[in-house]
């Protein structure tokens, strides 16, 4: 994200006032994404080795033995 923010910031400077609308909007989007990632809970490795979002507040779920779906 930092690289995209740097590139879009440079693009705004290169485009100059009045010509930077699309680059400025991209920069705002990257700022929003960086803030969203920073506020997200950390990822942890699950028993299968895949990354899962940590959620200490989630209720325990059981798996239906017939359908395999969580309930």
N, C-alpha and C positions, 0 to 999 in steps of 0.2 A: 504494500500500500504506500509505503514511504516513497518508493521509486515513482509510482504513478502521480503522487502528489507533487513531487519535484518536477517531473516532466510537464505536468499541466501548468504548474506555476511558471515554468520557463516559457511555455507556449503562450500564456497570457502576456508576458512581457514582450515576446517576439511579435505577436499579432498587433499589439498596440491598441489604444483606446478606440472603441467603436468597431473593431474587427475581431474582438475576442469573445463574442457571445457563446459560441459552441464550446470553446476550450474552457471558458469560465464555468459553464454548466457542468462539464466533465469534472472539473476541479471540485466543484461543490458535491458532486456525486461521490468522488473519492474521499472527500472529507467525511461525508455521512457514513460511508462504508468503514472507514478507519475507526470512527467513533462506535459504530455498531459492533465491530470485531473486538474492540477494547472492552466493551461492556458485557460481552457474551461470557458465559461460564466456560471454564477451561475444558478442553477435551481430554478424556482419559482413555486408556486402552481397556477394552472389555475382555472377557474371557476368551473371545474368539480372535483377539489380537487387533480387531478393528477399532478405530477411534469412535468413541461415543461421547456425547455431551454429558458432563457431570451434572447430576440433579439430585441433591440431597433431600429435596422436598417431595419427590415423586412417591406416590403410594405404591406399595407392593402389588404387582400384578401376577396373576396365575395364568397358566396356559391351559386352554381347553384340550383335554386329551383326544377328543374326536376331530376337532377342526384344526387344532394347532394354533388357533388365534388366542391372543391375550384377552383376558377378561378382567 
